Amino acid sequence: MDYAENILGTIGNTPLVKMNKLVEDLPCLVLAKYETFNPGNSVKDRMAVQMIEDAEADGRLKPGGTIIEGTSGNTGMGLALAAIVKGYKCIFVISDKQSKEKMDILRAVGAEVVVCPTDVEPDDPRSYYSVSKRLGEETPNSWYVNQYDNLSNTKAHYESTGPEIWKQTDGKITHFVVGVGTGGTISGVGKYLKEQNPNVKVWGIDTYGSVFKKYHETGEFDEKEIYPYVTEGIGEDILPENVNFEIIDGFTKVTDKDAAVYTQKLAKEEGMFLGNSAGAAIKGLLQLKEQFKSEDVVVVLFHDHGSRYVGKMFNDDWMREMGYIE
Ligand SMILES: Cc1ncc(COP(=O)(O)O)c(C=O)c1O
């Protein structure tokens, strides 16, 4: 018989899928690392379990403890699944710009969800960074995960996602393209791939309103780059420890409108029903056209599933209200 011991045993070993219509104008092979096949429907299951297991191992997380995190949803899902299997409680702090589906889904898997305003400074006591830190201090037998600075996040991708991509492409990958939020995915996968072949190029997808691209290019943390944006999952107004700028060759920024429109295109033209950061990633990849030659093998990673965006990018009324479609 062939079965997993519990749901956590099904994380990883996701498929690599060739992209067709949307990349017709590119000279190279484009392959999608399709992370919605994870049980929580996102890549974040990998790092959630890694962060929990590392915290168990060194005693930060104790039996019956409460896991506290500021999460935009996907990390919360991964943490919640692991918490159910391993017997922990979860409190998640989420910003009010996140889709309602994401909040409902977290509650469905037993988590307590606290909603905070998006439009405040990170050090404001109402911000989701501050609230999650405070809850971590006030709740007995709790552990504050901090996916931004917790390096088990990068480690998960260095140990699983990176080796899978290398093996699935038979070592032929030339470019890795991925959206950057906490930085765990790009830094872990990028480090592993560059250790196998230093010529692999690693490109990050950023959004307007985020500091990453300018910081990478100039070394300056420019507060003028920061303003509210619609795209979910990528871009930051802080520099997380998990973003290893040295292994990143460059960033390209994608507009909110393009990210939303390309989220729809992925579903309608490739049959890939994916989240908003996947739309940003594929549009960013198309913006990088000049980088690619005919023999190249480009891998783009898609983080999460379209079901979490049915009230937004997959709702034409919302798309019209935002001015993204006619
Ligand atoms: C939907 C989505 N896309 C992209 C990202 C960015 O991935 P990472 O945090 O590994 O940089 C995240 C993580 O926050 C996410 O939830």
The ligand as a Tripos MOL2 file, in Angstrom:
@<TRIPOS>MOLECULE
LIG
   16    16     1     0     0
SMALL
NO_CHARGES

@<TRIPOS>ATOM
      1 C1          0.2170   34.3680   -2.9340 C.3       1 LIG1
      2 C2          1.6550   34.5980   -2.5930 C.ar      1 LIG1
      3 N1          2.5020   34.8920   -3.5740 N.ar      1 LIG1
      4 C3          3.7930   35.1560   -3.3460 C.ar      1 LIG1
      5 C4          4.3150   35.1260   -2.0740 C.ar      1 LIG1
      6 C5          5.7670   35.4550   -1.8700 C.3       1 LIG1
      7 O1          6.5510   34.3380   -1.5010 O.3       1 LIG1
      8 P1          7.7530   34.5110   -0.4940 P.3       1 LIG1
      9 O2          7.1550   34.9710    0.8070 O.co2     1 LIG1
     10 O3          8.3830   33.1680   -0.3570 O.co2     1 LIG1
     11 O4          8.6760   35.5360   -1.0270 O.co2     1 LIG1
     12 C6          3.4660   34.7990   -1.0170 C.ar      1 LIG1
     13 C7          3.9690   34.7940    0.3600 C.2       1 LIG1
     14 O5          3.7150   35.6550    1.1750 O.2       1 LIG1
     15 C8          2.1030   34.5250   -1.2750 C.ar      1 LIG1
     16 O6          1.2470   34.2150   -0.2820 O.3       1 LIG1
@<TRIPOS>BOND
     1     1     2 1
     2     2     3 ar
     3     2    15 ar
     4     3     4 ar
     5     4     5 ar
     6     5     6 1
     7     5    12 ar
     8     6     7 1
     9     7     8 1
    10     8     9 2
    11     8    10 1
    12     8    11 1
    13    12    13 1
    14    12    15 ar
    15    13    14 2
    16    15    16 1
@<TRIPOS>SUBSTRUCTURE
     1 LIG1         1 GROUP 0 **** ****
